[in-house]
Amino acid sequence: MAPHTEYSEERVGELIARIQVYIQPRRIRVKEFFKDFDPLRHGRCTQINFARALDMIGMSLTEEEVDVLCQHFTEEGMHVVPPQVVAYTKFSDAVDEVFVEGNPGAHTMSSSPSSTQLMTFQPKSLEEEERFMHCLHRLASLCSARGVVFKYQFTEVDRAAIASPSRTSSYFGGKVTKDQFIRRFPFKKEFAPEDVELIANHYLTERGDVHFMAMHNDISEVTNHEAPPFPTSPLFLKPDPSEWSQSRYSAVDKIRAKVVEKRIRIKEQFQDFDPLRKGLCTASQVKTVFNILNLSKEIDRNDFEQLVGMYTRDDGRFCYAEFVADVDKEFVTPDLERDPLAQTSMPDASSTMPGRRNKVVMSDETIQYWHWLESKIRSKVTKNRINLKPTFQDMDRMSTGHVTKNQFYRCMASLGFDLSEQDVGILGNVYCDLGNHLDFNYVDFLKSVDVPTEDVELAIAQLAGPYQGFEPAQYHDPRGRVMRHTGDSFLG
């Protein structure tokens, strides 16, 4: 330490104010830096360790200034054992008052890392000021357009964890040397060296460093930090004026068709919510049963409200017994024992049609044009003996019986059928039977335009029938001669 240092209370107050200005924006607790030098927690340390702790904090104090602080906070007494005589606890209490009282005062603009270029203001000419503002706006525009955060270009120099002789500024101080600033400037191709020099000179501190953090704050004021809008692709469905066949069926008909198709027993599912077997439940329990049976996707909200309104009693309870009786009419004929001559039939394809197919309802003129178009296609298929099925099966890899409307047009074009867009649209209205205008049922289309002959139908039936072994002829021998019948046997 300096042997002869002038001590005064005013100078100590100025030094403490400088330290408060430094630690307040950085939220530094100075007491933590002294604990390593006080293992017994006496609250005191040596003068050398006191200077080391101040250097670890980041304060650049001269030896005379450190000596003044040591003289002020040195304690004497019977419990004070030299050389640990500097009471760092009193020093930290004095400095930490800034977190209680607030901003330390007028020194903020000269030491805070968030200060602007006004801290080193020097009178400039009007032309030079305009040139500087132009360069600053160009820098802000480039950072915004290219997504560059300006302060991150200097973090490796400003915040390096390893000590280096090239890092003359304090840790996390927001300042770098002028050479480091010019070397790490991100837009060297867009700015002339004179413009980079001008910007650096405008943010020089008293020690000759460039305050890049102040520059970053000035750029941030004119830079939009909001994230770019996330790309979206909202779904806009085109209005569909078509009338579908399922709109003519009630909710009970749709559910009955699915129950018959899947052979579902729905009564037992309702009885789980009716332990007293009164035949009643709530509307929410009806929705739960439909979800369990995977029937909720078959009806929409309007159909569900219609169904609940049909079977809800005056007390607000849903009479599932009547609903189950109406659904099971395809399986059971009520009061059959009262009519001995009545005949019943098993459910067929027409019973499940409301649940399996949903076609467009067409006008009479469209139906006439469809018949004419199909007769034209049928005659060409019969005349040229065109085999349509393999072409469609190549498009239907999953064997679902459906292809898209575009695939249908490609198949017909490859087979030599010149269909217009109107023709494809009309055929799509007839054979798109899944409730949309995309899935084309080519199986039904082939049954209509490629009708097999009687011989082909017989061959198909024999091929699909059970196996029959060889049986010898009863009336003719292998040479074609009639076999005479004598008694119980035939004679050749």
Secondary structure as UniProt FT lines:
FT   HELIX           9..26
FT   HELIX           30..33
FT   HELIX           35..37
FT   TURN            39..40
FT   STRAND          44..45
FT   HELIX           47..57
FT   HELIX           63..72
FT   TURN            78..79
FT   TURN            82..83
FT   STRAND          86..87
FT   HELIX           88..95
FT   TURN            96..97
FT   HELIX           98..101
FT   TURN            106..107
FT   HELIX           108..111
FT   TURN            113..114
FT   HELIX           117..120
FT   HELIX           126..146
FT   HELIX           150..154
FT   HELIX           155..158
FT   TURN            165..166
FT   TURN            171..172
FT   HELIX           178..183
FT   TURN            188..190
FT   HELIX           193..202
FT   TURN            206..207
FT   HELIX           212..221
FT   HELIX           245..248
FT   HELIX           251..262
FT   HELIX           267..271
FT   TURN            272..273
FT   TURN            275..276
FT   STRAND          280..281
FT   HELIX           283..292
FT   TURN            293..294
FT   HELIX           296..298
FT   HELIX           301..311
FT   TURN            314..315
FT   STRAND          318..319
FT   HELIX           320..327
FT   HELIX           328..330
FT   TURN            334..335
FT   HELIX           336..338
FT   TURN            340..341
FT   HELIX           349..356
FT   HELIX           364..384
FT   HELIX           389..395
FT   TURN            397..398
FT   STRAND          402..404
FT   HELIX           405..414
FT   TURN            415..416
FT   HELIX           421..431
FT   STRAND          439..441
FT   HELIX           442..449
FT   HELIX           454..464
FT   TURN            478..479
FT   STRAND          484..486
FT   TURN            487..488
FT   STRAND          489..491
//
